């Protein structure tokens, strides 16, 4: 009898994980755009809008982080993806704390932090959706 080794196929991303991960980037991007609008117009409501978008992004990023940890425990996730997602969460948390300050005191640091967290969210979303495919297709 001959036996052949079949490589283990990577598991597909869970639909709930995909849904929450898909919502992280648009909310962080919306916060960046609201910060830019506040920076250019000095209308305080843009700062409030960015703070609310950051709260929504942090809720979804927290859920995506929990899903990524579960994926690592089940041995179907990637550690680098988890690290990038955790970095996104940490920078987003400090950005949300910075947005809690007085509206006139948040610029330009809030714009820079929102830009950094948006880039990290883009990288995490790209890694999450490109590397966790069903059937091992690349």
Order of alpha helices (4+ residues) and beta strands (2+ residues): alpha-alpha-alpha-alpha
